[in-house]
Amino acid sequence: MSATPVRERISWLLRVNRRLARDPRLRAGKEFAAAFRAGGERPLAPSQVTRWEDGTVVPRRETIRRYEDLLGLAPHSLTALKDAVDRAAGTSPLIIAAGAVPDQRRFHELLERATTGEPMTGQRWGELSELVQACPGLVLHPPGLWERVSHRLLGELVVAEDTAWLQRQEAMSRLLGHPDAGVHAVDACISLAVDRSTPVVVEPLSLLDATAHPDANRHICRTIAAADDGRSLYGALLASVRKVRAGHFTPDELGRLGASMTGLLDDSVLSRDLRPLIFEVGRSLAGGPAPGGPDHTRPPRPVARRAAIVAAAEVLPGHGPDPVLTGLVDDALFSANPDDRMHAAMFVAATPYAPAVATALLQDVVADFRRRSEAGLAPTLRTLTILGATEHRTLIRQILTAPGSSEAARHAAAWATPHCAGAFDEDTWRRILQTQFEAWQRARSGLGEQILHGVTYGMGTDGHRTLLAEVRADDRLPTSSRTTAAWLLTTPAVIRPGS
């Protein structure tokens, strides 16, 4: 994150959720402090709440969990987000103190669950990975246990949504950073990324930013040098931003990476979507500011300011603009780093501001679209999906079924559908698929194929398995769509928050 330090954003997250609590009694700091501790414990001073919420004191993980409990928020909805941004900023602490003696019985219970197919919630994955992280000398026999854990966790991660996804991402990152588990976790990520029978490429590659293992470094460098697949290149570039800043690469690898960046920028046919990320890697190589540090060189764009002002006025009338909210909306829409964009949007999504921000952004983009301006369409649709909004499905359906939409608009709409809140019915998806198939047949292009790929992924996350079977069997469709349909038919159902 760039515009506001992580510490201030965590404090803001607690402050906003308390001030907008469903129970009006908890909106007062004094009442919240009185309820914070269990009966019989020494009461909490209201000034402590103020220090947590103004950034004077960094709240501990247990503190954030207590906020979740008191405010009736989903368990780990805030703590998982804090874990993610701490890791992104390079400030992630050991959740279980080094040298502490973990609960061996609990560890073996969770390990058995993970390796025998018993249900594993995001909370359980987090707990297991925390126990592993706390024991850097831990070695499992047979080593195949690590392999089974890594492959299962990664398999769940790529079909999970929202908090369920974030919890599994952080659990996988802990395994990747472990001396013994990391070898197998790296192998699981690389194996999935190179498996052409699956459409999952970006996530397993981007996860490799959590480790300095030589196999991970070599694979990222090879993928970038080859530059033969846009999505693989995207994932490898995303990993490289943090890997460079973390000092993972050898001097020779850094030299090859720099040469690759020069070659990519000279490639005139390179997707515009990749160029900002290439520049971000270049800044990392040049020693530019790390994610999470303040960057006051770029004022928020007008669309972000408008959405934040409208949302703040609706949700907290009389309190004036919220500069942290403005910075988050701006980062969610415009940050050059995709991780920063995602984390910023998830911060907003974790507060009662989310519906008002979504409505304001949608109104802006619809007005622009009616004026035939598509400049903000892709970032807005992407952000609305992360915010958990459903309102933009009407615009998505219009773009994907009505004639006259540009290829760029259809691409943005198609890739806003996977894991989008709400769902289209089967008839709507049939119209979308037929419309985009006919457009691709009239003028075959790489972007047209990507549109069909996104459409297939979206109908899969909406749960339309009959349609997926039809796509898999239709040899008129591009291979990427058929492969995606086949993979979705063999994977578990989408894992929702709380699972």
Order of alpha helices (4+ residues) and beta strands (2+ residues): alpha-alpha-alpha-alpha-alpha-alpha-alpha-alpha-alpha-alpha-alpha-alpha-alpha-alpha-alpha-alpha-alpha-alpha-alpha-alpha-alpha-alpha-alpha-alpha-alpha-alpha
